Amino acid sequence: MTAILAVLDAGASLPSERALHAALVAGAGDGRARASVHLQPGAALGIIGGPPAPAGEHCSGFAFDDDYVALVDGTFYYLDDLGRALGRRISKPTTIGQLLLETFRTFGPGCVDHLEGDFAFLVWNRHTREVFCARDFTGRRALFLAEWAGGLVVATSLDSIATLPGFNPGINVGAVGADAAGLFFALDDETCMHGVRSLRSGHTCTWMPGEQIQSVRTWFPTPGNGDDLSFGDAALVLRDLIAGAAVERMDRVDPTTVWMSGGRDSTAVFAAAKYATSAQEDSRSLLPISRSHPLGDSGREDEAIQAICDFWSVAPNWVDAQAVPLFDGLRNRDRWSAESFAQPFEGLACALAKASRSLGASVALDGYGGDFLFQVSRVYLADMVSQGRIGRALGEWRGMDGGKEGLQGFFRYGIQPLMPSWAKRAPTGRLLRGPMERSTPPWINTSFEREHSLADRFPALGPDAQSGRTAVDREAQFYLTNQFFARINARMFGFAKEQGVELRSPLLDARVVRFALSRPREERNNRGDNKRLLRASMKGLLPPSVLAPRRGKAGTLTSYFAKHMRSEGLRRLSQILPARELATLGVVDSRKLATAIEQYRSLGSRYPHVEPLFCTLQAETWLRARGAAAIESGPTRKWVGSA
């Protein structure tokens, strides 16, 4: 793991070189890694981990000159394009830190318009003492900010911040409570650590002594040029874009793995990369790694995966999902960076990363982003209704619904998104829940819910709050900019990186994103037929059986999650009662939680709040590992929405 840490103008709290190094080690989790440190009056900056610079004296993510110090955790792509913008050819010995420094010197804060990649960085002006930070739109690398002791702390890990002498980290009760309730979209830039915020993905920020942090959104998902192409021509363009994005992200020397399911997205990444490397006579190795699930399991796609491997004459590499525990991550909850929110499938991500390393790979590609770009939910019916095409919208709804939700479902997707906020408020004062909105589980104290405005957060951060001409546009904006997805992205990256693998997502290449957003809705969802353009782009590169339309979503981890929750999950839930840490913080009602656990034990999959039970278990376990009752949580900050 690479860790960045900068403490600036913090007076007597400025760490020594030894303390700075200890905090960097805490963030990286590896005391043997190479570190580069810069100290001068009022400033302590450092980076640990990552490849060394060619000369060997510094980390490649560290660079400085007479005016600036630059620290970067990331990978830049399309260096030929960057070189043209800089007016020179980028040679191999140039490190990522040197590239960042040169790009910043050339373009200033506008450097983010020329950098394509997965990154989080800071540049510090040694004379004016101004700090400039940035994070790319995918959110793969985290970056945290804290105003402390009159100065500023910038870090890629909460553990680095917590280790600083005198910082005394406290619990952010509102954020931890939202995590415990399973309200995934309720947090914007808040973290579980009091006084520490995340730099939002697709944002930059500046800071100077005596001033507050100023954060600015710099990335906006905008359509490119592609709306005038026929369906067939657009499919060919998309094929080439995905192929280029995948090849750009492959390891230059060692094998690259693809974490491949039997669905649409990761298979497109694998097939496009194989197509491109074959056409270019590129000898680099691309190896599929897939989960194997037993017959009858909702996650089973073994036959489709085998068909793809046979098509390309490669051997599949399997990870036995049955052998991977769901709760393995509970043993590592003593770190701040574990956070009160636990990604349910951490174990599977780690298993795929370990399998990648066993094959000699340090880079893995996934299909993340395909759902955002190439399909759309039933909310497109609202656009049809707004255009006066109510009869056609009803016809499409009946074709997709099959009588399951009826007119109530049509109202939720086709009418409710068009209603003004005042009309969505029920007599009880609560807003009608949107299609993606989660309800607060019954064991969360209503007083806590009111104090932290939990019911108001999704309307302020969800699809209806996004800019966009249509409901389809607003949904795409939500998926590409809501900070929950950046949080998940950073966690998945961290799981893989702990095993020595860098996880990359070709479908979230900015060029692919712009093109996908330019295409009409019917190519994403036509009466429930999803991802039509993506499938067409892979014609001839994947077996027809894999590209054929499907009824419903395949390859889900529903069975895997349910199996583990019904066994070990119930046992662990019973053990945490009365959930003393969450109860002490006023988050949960212990008796209602005990009732909920018994209802789940009785009803099984019919119980409607299983996932929040998992989240409550994880949050309580994390708090116990922190010794939370002894930690001063600081004054409560009322949630006021995103800035």
ABEGO torsion letter per residue (X at the ends): XBBBBBBBGAEAABBBAAAAAAAAAAAAGBAABBBBBBBBBGBBBBBBEEBBBAAGABBAABBBBAABBBBBBEBBBGAAAAAAAAGBBBBAABBAAAAAAAAAAAAEAAAAAABBEBBBBBBBBAAAGBBBBBBBAAGABBBBBBBBGGBBBBBABAAAAAABBGAGBBBBAAAAAAAAAGBAAABBABBABBGBBBBBBGBBBBBBBGBBBBBBBABBBBBBBAAABBAAAAAAAAAAAAAAAAAAABBAABBBBBBBBABAAAAAAAAAAAAAAAAAGBABBBBBBBBBBBBGBAABAAAAAAAAAAAAGBBBBBBBAAABBAAAAAAAAABAAAEABBBAAAAAAAAAAAAAAAAGBABBBBABGAAAAABBBAAAAAAAAAAGBAAAAAAAAAAAAGGAAEAAAAAAAAAAAABBAAAABBAAGBBBBBAABBBBBAABBAAAAAAAGAAAAAAAABAAABBEABAAAAAAAAAAABAAAAAAAAAAAAAAAAAGBBBBBAAABAAAAAAAAABBAAAABBGGBBGAAAAAAABGABBAAAABBBBEBBGBAAAAAAAAAABAAAAAAAAAOAGAAAAAAGABBAAAAAAAAAAAAAAEAABAAAAAAAAAAAAAAAAAAAGAAABBAEBBBBBAEBX
